[in-house]
Amino acid sequence: MTDELLWVSAAQVDDRVTLLTARGELDRDSLHILDAAADAALTAGATRLVLDLGTLTFCDSSGLRLFVELHKRTDLRLADVRAPVDTVIKVVNLHRILALHPTVEDAIG
């Protein structure tokens, strides 16, 4: 998989919340794109990251690892998580520690 398979856009919701929308496939080859966007948001002062995963179609273990790392660093909220990503998160029991929200609006709240 290549970088072209993952696009991430960032929107600052307010002084403390940044919304990152990921579209495509998150794997070891594209992970750095989401990681860099998250780092930029945190460096700019965000204390909450909302990841809109509604258009993320694939996530491997490196993506799951990034979710856990971000969860440890900040108030991470995953929004609009759909299959197959939702399935992978639940199979490895990460839904027990990660904040999953049905909508972006709910996660921002």
C-alpha positions in Angstrom: 0.0 0.0 0.0 1.2 3.5 -0.7 0.7 7.0 0.7 -1.9 7.7 -2.0 -4.3 5.3 -0.2 -4.6 7.6 2.9 -5.7 11.2 3.0 -6.0 13.2 6.2 -7.6 16.6 6.6 -7.4 18.7 9.8 -9.9 21.2 11.1 -9.5 23.1 14.3 -12.9 23.0 16.1 -11.8 25.4 18.9 -8.7 26.2 20.9 -8.5 22.7 22.4 -10.2 20.4 19.8 -8.8 19.3 16.4 -10.8 17.1 14.0 -8.8 14.8 11.8 -10.7 13.1 9.0 -9.0 10.0 7.6 -10.1 8.6 4.3 -8.7 5.4 2.7 -6.5 2.8 4.1 -4.3 3.1 7.3 -1.4 0.7 7.3 2.3 0.6 8.1 3.1 2.4 4.8 0.6 5.2 5.3 0.7 5.5 9.1 3.1 8.5 9.0 0.4 10.7 7.4 -2.0 10.4 10.2 0.8 10.4 12.8 2.2 13.7 11.4 -1.3 15.3 11.3 -1.9 14.3 15.0 1.6 15.6 16.0 0.9 18.9 14.3 -2.4 19.3 16.1 -0.9 18.4 19.5 2.1 20.7 18.9 -0.4 23.6 18.1 -2.0 23.1 21.5 -4.9 20.7 20.9 -5.8 18.7 24.0 -8.5 16.6 22.3 -8.2 14.8 19.0 -11.3 13.6 17.3 -10.6 11.1 14.5 -13.4 10.9 12.0 -13.0 7.4 10.6 -16.3 7.2 8.7 -14.4 6.9 5.4 -11.5 4.7 6.6 -11.8 1.4 4.8 -8.9 -0.5 6.3 -6.7 -0.4 9.4 -3.9 -2.9 10.3 -2.1 -3.4 13.6 0.1 -0.4 13.1 -3.0 1.8 12.9 -4.3 0.3 16.1 -1.0 0.9 17.8 -1.2 4.6 16.7 -4.7 4.9 18.2 -3.4 3.5 21.5 -0.3 5.8 21.5 -2.6 8.8 20.8 -5.0 7.7 23.6 -2.0 7.8 26.0 -1.0 11.3 24.9 -4.3 13.1 24.7 -8.1 12.9 24.9 -8.6 10.8 21.8 -12.1 10.2 20.5 -12.9 8.0 17.5 -16.0 8.9 15.6 -18.2 7.2 13.0 -16.1 4.0 13.1 -17.5 1.5 10.5 -16.7 -2.0 9.4 -14.2 -3.4 8.8 -12.3 -1.0 11.1 -14.9 -1.3 13.9 -14.6 -5.1 13.7 -10.8 -5.0 14.1 -11.0 -2.7 17.0 -13.5 -4.9 18.8 -11.7 -8.2 18.0 -8.6 -7.0 19.8 -10.8 -5.5 22.6 -9.6 -1.9 22.1 -13.2 -0.7 22.3 -12.7 -1.2 26.1 -10.1 1.5 26.3 -10.7 3.8 23.3 -13.6 6.3 23.3 -15.8 5.3 20.3 -18.6 7.7 19.3 -21.4 7.2 16.8 -20.9 10.7 15.2 -18.4 13.4 14.9 -20.7 15.8 16.7 -21.0 13.4 19.7 -17.2 13.0 19.8 -16.6 16.8 19.7 -19.2 17.4 22.5 
